[in-house]
Amino acid sequence: MSKIKNHFELTHPNAAGIDIGASSHFVAVPPDRDEQPVREFLSFTEDLYALADWLTSCGVDTVAMESTGVYWIPLFE
């Protein structure tokens, strides 16, 4: 019987993940991009700009968002 190897290919090395909530968003970037790779940002406009600036400074070019309801729209815009 041959052994099956589990192999995952990294397809988006510059990706971040965002858990979107009504009052704040939790954002994770690859651990080698920042001393604090998971951060919380409030949902106010000023904070959304700070979130975008941080993603840019971390070299992120792809984002996966998880949201309940319509809370993703301001961040997407």
N, CA, C and O atoms as a CHARMM CRD file, in Angstrom:
* protein
*
  308
    1    1 MET  N      0.84800  -1.17500   0.00000 PROA 1      0.00000
    2    1 MET  CA     0.00000   0.00000   0.00000 PROA 1      0.00000
    3    1 MET  C      0.89900   1.24600   0.00000 PROA 1      0.00000
    4    1 MET  O      1.80200   1.36800   0.82900 PROA 1      0.00000
    5    2 SER  N      0.65000   2.14100  -0.91100 PROA 2      0.00000
    6    2 SER  CA     1.46100   3.35500  -0.98800 PROA 2      0.00000
    7    2 SER  C      0.96000   4.39000   0.02400 PROA 2      0.00000
    8    2 SER  O     -0.21900   4.45000   0.37400 PROA 2      0.00000
    9    3 LYS  N      1.90500   5.18400   0.46200 PROA 3      0.00000
   10    3 LYS  CA     1.55500   6.23700   1.41000 PROA 3      0.00000
   11    3 LYS  C      1.05700   7.45300   0.65700 PROA 3      0.00000
   12    3 LYS  O      1.62800   7.84100  -0.36200 PROA 3      0.00000
   13    4 ILE  N      0.00400   8.04600   1.15600 PROA 4      0.00000
   14    4 ILE  CA    -0.55100   9.26400   0.56300 PROA 4      0.00000
   15    4 ILE  C      0.08100  10.44600   1.27400 PROA 4      0.00000
   16    4 ILE  O      0.05600  10.53200   2.50200 PROA 4      0.00000
   17    5 LYS  N      0.64000  11.34200   0.50700 PROA 5      0.00000
   18    5 LYS  CA     1.25700  12.52700   1.09000 PROA 5      0.00000
   19    5 LYS  C      0.27600  13.69100   1.02900 PROA 5      0.00000
   20    5 LYS  O     -0.33700  13.95200  -0.00600 PROA 5      0.00000
   21    6 ASN  N      0.14400  14.36600   2.12400 PROA 6      0.00000
   22    6 ASN  CA    -0.65700  15.58600   2.15100 PROA 6      0.00000
   23    6 ASN  C      0.24800  16.73200   1.75600 PROA 6      0.00000
   24    6 ASN  O      1.26100  16.98800   2.40600 PROA 6      0.00000
   25    7 HSD  N     -0.11300  17.40900   0.70700 PROA 7      0.00000
   26    7 HSD  CA     0.71200  18.50700   0.23000 PROA 7      0.00000
   27    7 HSD  C     -0.19700  19.68700  -0.09900 PROA 7      0.00000
   28    7 HSD  O     -1.12600  19.57800  -0.89800 PROA 7      0.00000
   29    8 PHE  N      0.09300  20.79400   0.52800 PROA 8      0.00000
   30    8 PHE  CA    -0.65500  22.01200   0.25500 PROA 8      0.00000
   31    8 PHE  C      0.29500  23.01400  -0.36700 PROA 8      0.00000
   32    8 PHE  O      1.37400  23.27900   0.16300 PROA 8      0.00000
   33    9 GLU  N     -0.11000  23.56000  -1.47800 PROA 9      0.00000
   34    9 GLU  CA     0.70100  24.55900  -2.14600 PROA 9      0.00000
   35    9 GLU  C      0.21700  25.94400  -1.73900 PROA 9      0.00000
   36    9 GLU  O     -0.98000  26.22500  -1.79000 PROA 9      0.00000
   37   10 LEU  N      1.12900  26.79800  -1.34200 PROA 10     0.00000
   38   10 LEU  CA     0.79000  28.16200  -0.96600 PROA 10     0.00000
   39   10 LEU  C      0.52800  28.95500  -2.24100 PROA 10     0.00000
   40   10 LEU  O      1.43900  29.18400  -3.03700 PROA 10     0.00000
   41   11 THR  N     -0.70500  29.36600  -2.42700 PROA 11     0.00000
   42   11 THR  CA    -1.06400  30.05800  -3.66800 PROA 11     0.00000
   43   11 THR  C     -1.12900  31.57000  -3.51400 PROA 11     0.00000
   44   11 THR  O     -0.99500  32.29400  -4.50000 PROA 11     0.00000
   45   12 HSD  N     -1.33000  32.05400  -2.30900 PROA 12     0.00000
   46   12 HSD  CA    -1.43500  33.49900  -2.06700 PROA 12     0.00000
   47   12 HSD  C     -0.58500  33.87900  -0.85100 PROA 12     0.00000
   48   12 HSD  O     -1.12500  34.08200   0.23600 PROA 12     0.00000
   49   13 PRO  N      0.73100  33.97600  -1.02000 PROA 13     0.00000
   50   13 PRO  CA     1.59800  34.24000   0.12600 PROA 13     0.00000
   51   13 PRO  C      1.43700  35.63400   0.72900 PROA 13     0.00000
   52   13 PRO  O      1.87500  35.87700   1.85400 PROA 13     0.00000
   53   14 ASN  N      0.81400  36.54500  -0.00700 PROA 14     0.00000
   54   14 ASN  CA     0.63600  37.91300   0.47600 PROA 14     0.00000
   55   14 ASN  C     -0.80400  38.18100   0.90200 PROA 14     0.00000
   56   14 ASN  O     -1.28600  39.30900   0.80000 PROA 14     0.00000
   57   15 ALA  N     -1.48500  37.14800   1.37500 PROA 15     0.00000
   58   15 ALA  CA    -2.89600  37.26900   1.74200 PROA 15     0.00000
   59   15 ALA  C     -3.06400  37.58000   3.23100 PROA 15     0.00000
   60   15 ALA  O     -2.21900  37.24400   4.06100 PROA 15     0.00000
   61   16 ALA  N     -4.17200  38.22400   3.53200 PROA 16     0.00000
   62   16 ALA  CA    -4.58100  38.49900   4.90900 PROA 16     0.00000
   63   16 ALA  C     -6.00400  38.00000   5.09800 PROA 16     0.00000
   64   16 ALA  O     -6.73700  37.81200   4.12800 PROA 16     0.00000
   65   17 GLY  N     -6.38700  37.79000   6.33100 PROA 17     0.00000
   66   17 GLY  CA    -7.74900  37.39700   6.65300 PROA 17     0.00000
   67   17 GLY  C     -8.37200  38.42400   7.57800 PROA 17     0.00000
   68   17 GLY  O     -7.71900  38.93000   8.49100 PROA 17     0.00000
   69   18 ILE  N     -9.63700  38.72500   7.33800 PROA 18     0.00000
   70   18 ILE  CA   -10.33700  39.70600   8.16600 PROA 18     0.00000
   71   18 ILE  C    -11.65500  39.11000   8.65000 PROA 18     0.00000
   72   18 ILE  O    -12.47600  38.66100   7.85100 PROA 18     0.00000
   73   19 ASP  N    -11.84500  39.11200   9.97100 PROA 19     0.00000
   74   19 ASP  CA   -13.11700  38.72500  10.58100 PROA 19     0.00000
   75   19 ASP  C    -13.84700  40.02200  10.87300 PROA 19     0.00000
   76   19 ASP  O    -13.43900  40.78500  11.74900 PROA 19     0.00000
   77   20 ILE  N    -14.91400  40.27200  10.15000 PROA 20     0.00000
   78   20 ILE  CA   -15.60500  41.55800  10.18200 PROA 20     0.00000
   79   20 ILE  C    -16.76500  41.51800  11.16900 PROA 20     0.00000
   80   20 ILE  O    -17.59000  40.60400  11.14900 PROA 20     0.00000
   81   21 GLY  N    -16.80900  42.51600  12.02200 PROA 21     0.00000
   82   21 GLY  CA   -17.88900  42.62700  12.98500 PROA 21     0.00000
   83   21 GLY  C    -18.54200  43.99600  12.91800 PROA 21     0.00000
   84   21 GLY  O    -18.09800  44.86200  12.16300 PROA 21     0.00000
   85   22 ALA  N    -19.57300  44.19300  13.68900 PROA 22     0.00000
   86   22 ALA  CA   -20.31400  45.45400  13.67800 PROA 22     0.00000
   87   22 ALA  C    -19.48100  46.60300  14.23600 PROA 22     0.00000
   88   22 ALA  O    -19.51300  47.70900  13.69600 PROA 22     0.00000
   89   23 SER  N    -18.73400  46.35200  15.31500 PROA 23     0.00000
   90   23 SER  CA   -18.00000  47.43500  15.95400 PROA 23     0.00000
   91   23 SER  C    -16.48600  47.36400  15.76100 PROA 23     0.00000
   92   23 SER  O    -15.79100  48.36100  15.95400 PROA 23     0.00000
   93   24 SER  N    -15.97300  46.19700  15.38200 PROA 24     0.00000
   94   24 SER  CA   -14.54200  46.07800  15.13100 PROA 24     0.00000
   95   24 SER  C    -14.25900  44.92200  14.18500 PROA 24     0.00000
   96   24 SER  O    -15.10100  44.05400  13.95200 PROA 24     0.00000
   97   25 HSD  N    -13.04400  44.94300  13.64700 PROA 25     0.00000
   98   25 HSD  CA   -12.59200  43.91800  12.70400 PROA 25     0.00000
   99   25 HSD  C    -11.26800  43.35800  13.21500 PROA 25     0.00000
  100   25 HSD  O    -10.39600  44.11000  13.65100 PROA 25     0.00000
  101   26 PHE  N    -11.12200  42.04500  13.15900 PROA 26     0.00000
  102   26 PHE  CA    -9.85900  41.40100  13.51100 PROA 26     0.00000
  103   26 PHE  C     -9.15800  41.01500  12.22300 PROA 26     0.00000
  104   26 PHE  O     -9.74200  40.36900  11.35200 PROA 26     0.00000
  105   27 VAL  N     -7.89400  41.41800  12.11000 PROA 27     0.00000
  106   27 VAL  CA    -7.14900  41.24600  10.87300 PROA 27     0.00000
  107   27 VAL  C     -5.87800  40.45300  11.16100 PROA 27     0.00000
  108   27 VAL  O     -5.16900  40.73000  12.12900 PROA 27     0.00000
  109   28 ALA  N     -5.59800  39.46600  10.31600 PROA 28     0.00000
  110   28 ALA  CA    -4.39000  38.65600  10.45400 PROA 28     0.00000
  111   28 ALA  C     -3.59300  38.69900   9.15800 PROA 28     0.00000
  112   28 ALA  O     -4.13400  38.49400   8.07100 PROA 28     0.00000
  113   29 VAL  N     -2.29600  38.97000   9.29300 PROA 29     0.00000
  114   29 VAL  CA    -1.37300  38.95800   8.16200 PROA 29     0.00000
  115   29 VAL  C     -0.38700  37.81100   8.38800 PROA 29     0.00000
  116   29 VAL  O     -0.33300  37.26700   9.49100 PROA 29     0.00000
  117   30 PRO  N      0.39300  37.42900   7.37700 PROA 30     0.00000
  118   30 PRO  CA     1.40400  36.38500   7.59900 PROA 30     0.00000
  119   30 PRO  C      2.31500  36.77000   8.77200 PROA 30     0.00000
  120   30 PRO  O      2.68300  37.93600   8.91100 PROA 30     0.00000
  121   31 PRO  N      2.67500  35.81000   9.60000 PROA 31     0.00000
  122   31 PRO  CA     3.40700  36.11800  10.83800 PROA 31     0.00000
  123   31 PRO  C      4.76800  36.77000  10.64300 PROA 31     0.00000
  124   31 PRO  O      5.29100  37.38800  11.57000 PROA 31     0.00000
  125   32 ASP  N      5.34600  36.64600   9.46500 PROA 32     0.00000
  126   32 ASP  CA     6.65000  37.26500   9.23800 PROA 32     0.00000
  127   32 ASP  C      6.55600  38.71800   8.77700 PROA 32     0.00000
  128   32 ASP  O      7.58100  39.34400   8.50900 PROA 32     0.00000
  129   33 ARG  N      5.34600  39.26000   8.68200 PROA 33     0.00000
  130   33 ARG  CA     5.14600  40.61100   8.15100 PROA 33     0.00000
  131   33 ARG  C      5.12100  41.69800   9.21200 PROA 33     0.00000
  132   33 ARG  O      5.35300  42.86800   8.90900 PROA 33     0.00000
  133   34 ASP  N      4.84000  41.31700  10.46400 PROA 34     0.00000
  134   34 ASP  CA     4.71500  42.32400  11.51400 PROA 34     0.00000
  135   34 ASP  C      4.96800  41.67600  12.86400 PROA 34     0.00000
  136   34 ASP  O      4.72100  40.48500  13.05000 PROA 34     0.00000
  137   35 GLU  N      5.45800  42.46200  13.79200 PROA 35     0.00000
  138   35 GLU  CA     5.69700  41.96700  15.15000 PROA 35     0.00000
  139   35 GLU  C      4.39200  41.52300  15.80800 PROA 35     0.00000
  140   35 GLU  O      4.38200  40.60300  16.62600 PROA 35     0.00000
  141   36 GLN  N      3.29900  42.18100  15.44700 PROA 36     0.00000
  142   36 GLN  CA     1.96600  41.84600  15.95700 PROA 36     0.00000
  143   36 GLN  C      1.09900  41.49900  14.74100 PROA 36     0.00000
  144   36 GLN  O      0.42900  42.37800  14.20100 PROA 36     0.00000
  145   37 PRO  N      1.10000  40.21800  14.29500 PROA 37     0.00000
  146   37 PRO  CA     0.43100  39.86600  13.04200 PROA 37     0.00000
  147   37 PRO  C     -1.09800  39.80200  13.09500 PROA 37     0.00000
  148   37 PRO  O     -1.74700  39.67000  12.05800 PROA 37     0.00000
  149   38 VAL  N     -1.67200  39.89400  14.28600 PROA 38     0.00000
  150   38 VAL  CA    -3.13400  39.94100  14.42100 PROA 38     0.00000
  151   38 VAL  C     -3.47100  41.21600  15.17700 PROA 38     0.00000
  152   38 VAL  O     -2.95800  41.46500  16.26800 PROA 38     0.00000
  153   39 ARG  N     -4.33400  42.00800  14.58400 PROA 39     0.00000
  154   39 ARG  CA    -4.72800  43.27900  15.20400 PROA 39     0.00000
  155   39 ARG  C     -6.23500  43.47100  15.11700 PROA 39     0.00000
  156   39 ARG  O     -6.91500  42.88800  14.27200 PROA 39     0.00000
  157   40 GLU  N     -6.72700  44.30200  16.01300 PROA 40     0.00000
  158   40 GLU  CA    -8.14000  44.68400  16.00800 PROA 40     0.00000
  159   40 GLU  C     -8.23600  46.14800  15.58700 PROA 40     0.00000
  160   40 GLU  O     -7.50100  47.00100  16.08600 PROA 40     0.00000
  161   41 PHE  N     -9.15300  46.42300  14.66200 PROA 41     0.00000
  162   41 PHE  CA    -9.42200  47.78900  14.20700 PROA 41     0.00000
  163   41 PHE  C    -10.89500  48.07700  14.42100 PROA 41     0.00000
  164   41 PHE  O    -11.74500  47.23100  14.14100 PROA 41     0.00000
  165   42 LEU  N    -11.20100  49.26600  14.91600 PROA 42     0.00000
  166   42 LEU  CA   -12.59700  49.66700  15.06100 PROA 42     0.00000
  167   42 LEU  C    -13.19900  49.89200  13.67600 PROA 42     0.00000
  168   42 LEU  O    -12.48100  49.91000  12.67600 PROA 42     0.00000
  169   43 SER  N    -14.50300  50.06200  13.62400 PROA 43     0.00000
  170   43 SER  CA   -15.18400  50.15600  12.32600 PROA 43     0.00000
  171   43 SER  C    -15.44200  51.59300  11.87400 PROA 43     0.00000
  172   43 SER  O    -16.21500  51.81600  10.94100 PROA 43     0.00000
  173   44 PHE  N    -14.81000  52.55900  12.51800 PROA 44     0.00000
  174   44 PHE  CA   -14.95900  53.94900  12.08500 PROA 44     0.00000
  175   44 PHE  C    -14.06500  54.21300  10.87000 PROA 44     0.00000
  176   44 PHE  O    -13.07400  53.51600  10.65500 PROA 44     0.00000
  177   45 THR  N    -14.42200  55.20900  10.09500 PROA 45     0.00000
  178   45 THR  CA   -13.70100  55.51100   8.85400 PROA 45     0.00000
  179   45 THR  C    -12.20400  55.66100   9.08600 PROA 45     0.00000
  180   45 THR  O    -11.40500  55.08500   8.34700 PROA 45     0.00000
  181   46 GLU  N    -11.81800  56.41600  10.08800 PROA 46     0.00000
  182   46 GLU  CA   -10.39900  56.62700  10.39500 PROA 46     0.00000
  183   46 GLU  C     -9.67500  55.29500  10.63100 PROA 46     0.00000
  184   46 GLU  O     -8.53600  55.11400  10.20100 PROA 46     0.00000
  185   47 ASP  N    -10.34700  54.37500  11.31400 PROA 47     0.00000
  186   47 ASP  CA    -9.76100  53.07100  11.60900 PROA 47     0.00000
  187   47 ASP  C     -9.67300  52.19800  10.36000 PROA 47     0.00000
  188   47 ASP  O     -8.73000  51.42000  10.21300 PROA 47     0.00000
  189   48 LEU  N    -10.64900  52.32100   9.46000 PROA 48     0.00000
  190   48 LEU  CA   -10.60200  51.56400   8.20700 PROA 48     0.00000
  191   48 LEU  C     -9.42300  52.00900   7.35500 PROA 48     0.00000
  192   48 LEU  O     -8.77500  51.18600   6.70800 PROA 48     0.00000
  193   49 TYR  N     -9.14200  53.31600   7.35100 PROA 49     0.00000
  194   49 TYR  CA    -7.95600  53.81000   6.64000 PROA 49     0.00000
  195   49 TYR  C     -6.68100  53.27900   7.28900 PROA 49     0.00000
  196   49 TYR  O     -5.73800  52.91400   6.58700 PROA 49     0.00000
  197   50 ALA  N     -6.64400  53.23300   8.60500 PROA 50     0.00000
  198   50 ALA  CA    -5.46900  52.69200   9.31000 PROA 50     0.00000
  199   50 ALA  C     -5.28500  51.21100   8.98600 PROA 50     0.00000
  200   50 ALA  O     -4.15900  50.74800   8.80500 PROA 50     0.00000
  201   51 LEU  N     -6.38300  50.47300   8.91300 PROA 51     0.00000
  202   51 LEU  CA    -6.34900  49.06300   8.54800 PROA 51     0.00000
  203   51 LEU  C     -5.75500  48.90500   7.14700 PROA 51     0.00000
  204   51 LEU  O     -4.86300  48.08200   6.94100 PROA 51     0.00000
  205   52 ALA  N     -6.24100  49.68100   6.19600 PROA 52     0.00000
  206   52 ALA  CA    -5.73800  49.60900   4.81500 PROA 52     0.00000
  207   52 ALA  C     -4.25800  49.97300   4.75500 PROA 52     0.00000
  208   52 ALA  O     -3.49400  49.32900   4.03600 PROA 52     0.00000
  209   53 ASP  N     -3.84900  50.98500   5.49200 PROA 53     0.00000
  210   53 ASP  CA    -2.43600  51.37800   5.51900 PROA 53     0.00000
  211   53 ASP  C     -1.56800  50.25400   6.07800 PROA 53     0.00000
  212   53 ASP  O     -0.48100  49.98800   5.56500 PROA 53     0.00000
  213   54 TRP  N     -2.05000  49.59800   7.12900 PROA 54     0.00000
  214   54 TRP  CA    -1.29200  48.50400   7.73200 PROA 54     0.00000
  215   54 TRP  C     -1.14400  47.34300   6.75500 PROA 54     0.00000
  216   54 TRP  O     -0.05900  46.77800   6.61900 PROA 54     0.00000
  217   55 LEU  N     -2.23600  46.98500   6.07100 PROA 55     0.00000
  218   55 LEU  CA    -2.16300  45.90000   5.09600 PROA 55     0.00000
  219   55 LEU  C     -1.14800  46.23300   4.00000 PROA 55     0.00000
  220   55 LEU  O     -0.37100  45.37500   3.58400 PROA 55     0.00000
  221   56 THR  N     -1.16200  47.47000   3.54500 PROA 56     0.00000
  222   56 THR  CA    -0.20800  47.90000   2.52100 PROA 56     0.00000
  223   56 THR  C      1.22400  47.79800   3.03500 PROA 56     0.00000
  224   56 THR  O      2.10500  47.30100   2.33200 PROA 56     0.00000
  225   57 SER  N      1.45700  48.26300   4.25100 PROA 57     0.00000
  226   57 SER  CA     2.81100  48.21800   4.81600 PROA 57     0.00000
  227   57 SER  C      3.29400  46.78500   5.03700 PROA 57     0.00000
  228   57 SER  O      4.49800  46.53600   5.08600 PROA 57     0.00000
  229   58 CYS  N      2.35500  45.83900   5.17000 PROA 58     0.00000
  230   58 CYS  CA     2.69800  44.42400   5.34300 PROA 58     0.00000
  231   58 CYS  C      2.83300  43.69900   4.00700 PROA 58     0.00000
  232   58 CYS  O      3.11300  42.50000   3.98200 PROA 58     0.00000
  233   59 GLY  N      2.64100  44.40300   2.90700 PROA 59     0.00000
  234   59 GLY  CA     2.78200  43.79100   1.58900 PROA 59     0.00000
  235   59 GLY  C      1.62800  42.89400   1.19000 PROA 59     0.00000
  236   59 GLY  O      1.79000  42.00300   0.35600 PROA 59     0.00000
  237   60 VAL  N      0.46900  43.12000   1.77700 PROA 60     0.00000
  238   60 VAL  CA    -0.71800  42.30600   1.47100 PROA 60     0.00000
  239   60 VAL  C     -1.34000  42.77800   0.16100 PROA 60     0.00000
  240   60 VAL  O     -1.53800  43.97400  -0.05200 PROA 60     0.00000
  241   61 ASP  N     -1.64700  41.81400  -0.71800 PROA 61     0.00000
  242   61 ASP  CA    -2.30900  42.16000  -1.98200 PROA 61     0.00000
  243   61 ASP  C     -3.58900  41.36600  -2.21000 PROA 61     0.00000
  244   61 ASP  O     -4.25900  41.54600  -3.22700 PROA 61     0.00000
  245   62 THR  N     -3.93500  40.48100  -1.26300 PROA 62     0.00000
  246   62 THR  CA    -5.15100  39.67900  -1.34900 PROA 62     0.00000
  247   62 THR  C     -5.75500  39.58100   0.04800 PROA 62     0.00000
  248   62 THR  O     -5.03800  39.39400   1.03100 PROA 62     0.00000
  249   63 VAL  N     -7.07500  39.70700   0.12700 PROA 63     0.00000
  250   63 VAL  CA    -7.74800  39.64800   1.42800 PROA 63     0.00000
  251   63 VAL  C     -8.94800  38.71700   1.33500 PROA 63     0.00000
  252   63 VAL  O     -9.71400  38.76400   0.37200 PROA 63     0.00000
  253   64 ALA  N     -9.10200  37.86600   2.35200 PROA 64     0.00000
  254   64 ALA  CA   -10.30200  37.05200   2.51300 PROA 64     0.00000
  255   64 ALA  C    -11.07900  37.63600   3.68400 PROA 64     0.00000
  256   64 ALA  O    -10.54100  37.79300   4.77900 PROA 64     0.00000
  257   65 MET  N    -12.35100  37.95600   3.44600 PROA 65     0.00000
  258   65 MET  CA   -13.17800  38.55900   4.48400 PROA 65     0.00000
  259   65 MET  C    -14.28100  37.58900   4.89600 PROA 65     0.00000
  260   65 MET  O    -14.87000  36.90300   4.06000 PROA 65     0.00000
  261   66 GLU  N    -14.54700  37.54700   6.20100 PROA 66     0.00000
  262   66 GLU  CA   -15.66400  36.77100   6.73700 PROA 66     0.00000
  263   66 GLU  C    -16.55400  37.76000   7.46300 PROA 66     0.00000
  264   66 GLU  O    -16.10000  38.50000   8.33600 PROA 66     0.00000
  265   67 SER  N    -17.83100  37.76300   7.09200 PROA 67     0.00000
  266   67 SER  CA   -18.73000  38.73300   7.69600 PROA 67     0.00000
  267   67 SER  C    -20.12700  38.15200   7.84600 PROA 67     0.00000
  268   67 SER  O    -20.58500  37.35100   7.03100 PROA 67     0.00000
  269   68 THR  N    -20.77500  38.57300   8.89400 PROA 68     0.00000
  270   68 THR  CA   -22.19000  38.27700   9.08000 PROA 68     0.00000
  271   68 THR  C    -22.94000  39.56800   8.78800 PROA 68     0.00000
  272   68 THR  O    -22.62000  40.61700   9.34600 PROA 68     0.00000
  273   69 GLY  N    -23.90700  39.49400   7.94000 PROA 69     0.00000
  274   69 GLY  CA   -24.67900  40.68800   7.60800 PROA 69     0.00000
  275   69 GLY  C    -23.95500  41.58700   6.62200 PROA 69     0.00000
  276   69 GLY  O    -23.18900  41.11700   5.78000 PROA 69     0.00000
  277   70 VAL  N    -24.20400  42.87700   6.73400 PROA 70     0.00000
  278   70 VAL  CA   -23.70900  43.85200   5.76200 PROA 70     0.00000
  279   70 VAL  C    -22.49700  44.64100   6.26500 PROA 70     0.00000
  280   70 VAL  O    -22.13400  45.65700   5.67200 PROA 70     0.00000
  281   71 TYR  N    -21.88000  44.19200   7.33400 PROA 71     0.00000
  282   71 TYR  CA   -20.77900  44.94300   7.94100 PROA 71     0.00000
  283   71 TYR  C    -19.53700  45.00200   7.06400 PROA 71     0.00000
  284   71 TYR  O    -18.64400  45.81000   7.31700 PROA 71     0.00000
  285   72 TRP  N    -19.46500  44.16400   6.04500 PROA 72     0.00000
  286   72 TRP  CA   -18.31600  44.13400   5.14000 PROA 72     0.00000
  287   72 TRP  C    -18.31400  45.29600   4.15900 PROA 72     0.00000
  288   72 TRP  O    -17.25400  45.64800   3.64200 PROA 72     0.00000
  289   73 ILE  N    -19.45500  45.90000   3.88900 PROA 73     0.00000
  290   73 ILE  CA   -19.57500  46.89900   2.82100 PROA 73     0.00000
  291   73 ILE  C    -18.66800  48.11100   3.03300 PROA 73     0.00000
  292   73 ILE  O    -17.96600  48.47800   2.09200 PROA 73     0.00000
  293   74 PRO  N    -18.63200  48.75700   4.20100 PROA 74     0.00000
  294   74 PRO  CA   -17.73000  49.91100   4.34600 PROA 74     0.00000
  295   74 PRO  C    -16.25600  49.53900   4.13900 PROA 74     0.00000
  296   74 PRO  O    -15.49900  50.30700   3.54600 PROA 74     0.00000
  297   75 LEU  N    -15.86300  48.38900   4.61600 PROA 75     0.00000
  298   75 LEU  CA   -14.47400  47.95400   4.44000 PROA 75     0.00000
  299   75 LEU  C    -14.17900  47.66200   2.97700 PROA 75     0.00000
  300   75 LEU  O    -13.11200  48.01700   2.47700 PROA 75     0.00000
  301   76 PHE  N    -15.10000  47.03000   2.29700 PROA 76     0.00000
  302   76 PHE  CA   -14.92900  46.73400   0.88000 PROA 76     0.00000
  303   76 PHE  C    -14.82500  48.00900   0.05600 PROA 76     0.00000
  304   76 PHE  O    -13.99500  48.11400  -0.84700 PROA 76     0.00000
  305   77 GLU  N    -15.67800  48.97400   0.37700 PROA 77     0.00000
  306   77 GLU  CA   -15.68700  50.23800  -0.36200 PROA 77     0.00000
  307   77 GLU  C    -14.38200  50.98400  -0.13300 PROA 77     0.00000
  308   77 GLU  O    -14.19200  52.07600  -0.67000 PROA 77     0.00000
